[in-house]
Amino acid sequence: MKIKKILSSMIATSLLMCLGSCGKSGSGSDVKYITDKGKMIVGITEYAPMDFQDENGNWTGFDAEFAEAFGEKIGVDIEFTVIDWDNKFLELKSKSIDCIWNGMTISDEVLKNTECSDPYVRNEQVVVMKKDEISKYSDVESMKKLKFSVESASAGEAAAKGAEFNVVAVGAQSDALMEVQSGSVDACVIDSTMASAMTGEGTSYSDLGIGLTLTSEEYGVGFRKGSDMAEKFNSCMDELIEDGTLPALAEKYKLTLVK
């Protein structure tokens, strides 16, 4: 009987040791994981002025250039991959991507599902519609009968639903703009950063303009929950602000830094 008890105790101890070691190996440093493989996979959507393709098909924009500068700081290449915004947290958790970095609004949902960086750029959710219609709508109540396009699972969708607008969800903010241009909806709710870059004189949407501001917010970068990359990012961001890299990018893309 004593032998059985001793054997049972030894087996239990071995199992606990195994579980402990397995837990440690599964929760290692994300910084080490990314630097060891020599690249960081960044999940994005096409969203000017944050991430968009130039005439040669290369990704550029504020976030794209910021990511490249960060990659240089930590000694890794940056690989951009377009993701389904609805599935961004699943992509991150599965390690299909290493971070979500695409003008992402810091929300309760983002804080719950990612290890989020410090905020870096200020933004607003704004209504975009045909220029000659803007003066007809002075407040949210006056827009209740309009039809709005919004990016699915975005801050724009949350703002529009919060205002009790009639919304149609589309795949991306750029799609929301196209819906307004085509006349299939009356207006859209998108980030002011995109609205400023994509509408008005000299753009592809010269007959569209910015109307009401619905909400104010800040952008952050989402890393895996518990990841030490968020702390690394914050440290490097401070350095890039101090050496003038980020202020220059903000001026280039007409954005407002948080710090």
N, C-alpha and C positions, 0 to 999 in steps of 0.2 A: 504493500500500500504506500509506504514511504517513497519507494522508487518511482511509483506512478506519479506521486505528487511532485517529486523533484523534476521528472521528465516534463510534466505539464508546465511547471514554472519556467523551465529552460526554454520550452517552445514558445511560451507567451512572451518571454524576454526577447527572444530572437525576432518574433513578429514585430514587437514594438520598435526594436532597433532598425528593422527593415523599413517599417513605415516612416520612421524618423528620417532615415537617410533618403528615402524616396521623396519625402516632402521637401527636403533641403535642395535636392537636385532640380525639383520642379519650380523652385522659387528663387533661382539665382539672379545675378545682376543682369538687367536688361542692357545696361551700358556695355558690359562684357560680351553679351550675346551679339549685339549689333556691331561692335568694333571687331570682334573675332571674324565675323563673316564679311566685313569690309564694306558693307553698304547698308543704308537705311531705306526701307520701302515706305514711301509717303502716299497715303490715300487721298485722292483729290477728286474734284469734278471740274468741268470747264467753267470758270467763273472769273471774268475780268473785273477788276484789275489784279486779282489775287493769283489766279492760275489760268493761263490761256496759252495757246500755241501761236508761235510766230510764223512768218511766211515760209520758213524751212521745216515746220512741224515740230520745233523744239518748244518745250514748256518754259514759259517765262511769266513775269508778273511779280508783285510784291512778295507773296508767300514763296513762290518758286525761287526767287533770288535770295530770300531770307534763308530758305532751306539749304541752298547751295553754300551759303556763307557758314551756316551751322555745321554742315558736313565737313568743310575745310577745318573748322575749329577742332572737331573730334576725330578727324582723319579717316572719314569714310566717304564713299560715293553716295549720291542721292539718286534713287530710282522712283520716278513718279508713275503711279498707276491709277487709272480712273475707276472709281468704285460706285456701286449703287448706294446712294446716300441713306436709304432706308436700312441698309444692312451694315452700316459703318462700324458699329460696335462688335458685331459678329466677326467681321473681317479682322478687326484688331485683336480680339480674343484668340482667334484661330491662328494668328501670326501670318496671315496672308499679307498684312501690312504691319508696319512698326509704329505708325502714328497716323492720326487724322489731322491734316494740316491744310485747311482750305477755307479760311475766313469762317471758322466755326464759332458760333455764339456760345459763350459760357452760360449754360443753363443748368437747372437742377438735374436734368437727365444726363447731361454731359459729365457733371461732377459725380454722379452715381456710377456711371459706366466706364470712366477713364480716370487716369491719374493726370489731371489737367495742369497745364503750365500756368504761370502768371499771365494776366491779360497783356496784350501788346498793341492792339489797335482799337480805337473807338468806332462804333457803327450805330446805325439806326435802321429800323424797319419803316419803309416809306411806301406810299401809294404812287404808282406810275400809271398815267393814262394819256390819252390824246391831249395835246397842249390846249386846244380850243375848248376842252371840256373842264379843265381844272377849276376855272373860276366859278363853275356852277355848284361846286361841292366844298363847303366851308368847314364842315365838321363830320364826325363819324356817322351821326344819325342820318345825315343827308345822303349817305352812300349805302344805306341798308338794302336798297332794292337793286343795286348793281351786282354784276357777276364778276368774281375775281379769280384769277389764276395764281397759284402758289406752288412753290417747290414742296413736294411731299416730305414730311418729317423735318421741316426747316423751322427756323425762328419766324420766318415770314408767315408760314401756315399757322403757327401758334398765335401770332399777333392778329392775323385776320379772323381766326376763330374767336379770339378774345373780344374782338370788336363785333362779333356776331354777323360777319359778312357771309354771303353766299359764295362758297369757294369750290374750285375745281383743282384738284392736285395733279401736278405734272412732274416729270422726271428731274428737271433742273430749273434754276432761276432763268437761264437763257431761254428755256422753253416757255416760261411764264411770260417773258417779254414778247416772244413771237406770237403768243395767243392774243395779246393786246393789239399788236401790229396787224394781225389778220382780221381782227374784228370779232373773233369768236367769244371774247369776253370784253367787259367794259374797262377793266383795270387789273393790275397785279400788285402784290405786296412783295417787295424784294429788299435786299440790303442797299442802303444808301451808297455804299462803296461801288457797287455794280451800277446802280442807277445813274450816278454821276459820271461814270466812265462810258456807259453804253448809250445814253440818250442825249438829245439836244443837237445843236448845230455841229456839223462835221462828223456825225456818227451814222451808223446804219439805221438808227431810230430817231431821226431828226425831228419827226412830228410828235414824238412822245416827250413828256416832261414829268417832273416830280411834284406831287401834290402834298397831301398831309403826311406828317410824321406820326407814326403810331407808338413806337417804343424806342428807347435808347439801350445800348448794350455794348459788350466788349468781346473781342475775339481771343481765343486761346488754342493751344495745340493739345490734342488728346493722346496720351500714351497709355499703355496697358495698366490696368488697375494695380497699384503697388509698385509700379516701375520706378527705378532710380533715374530714368532718363529725364523725367520732368525737372528734377533738381539740377541735373546737368544742363538742360536747356536753359533754365532760368539764369544760371551762372553765365553761360555763354551769351545770352541775350543782353545781360548787363554790360558785358565787354563790347558787344557790337553797337550798343548805344553810346558807350563812352568813346569808342574810336571813330564815331561818326557814320558808320556803315548804315545803321537803321534810319537815322535822321535823313540821310541822303536818299534812301529808298522811299521813305515817306513823302519827301518832297517830289521825287520823280513820279510817284503814282497818286499824288494829291490825297494822302491819307493823314490821319491824326493819331500819333502815338499816345499810348496811355501814360508812359513814363517820360 
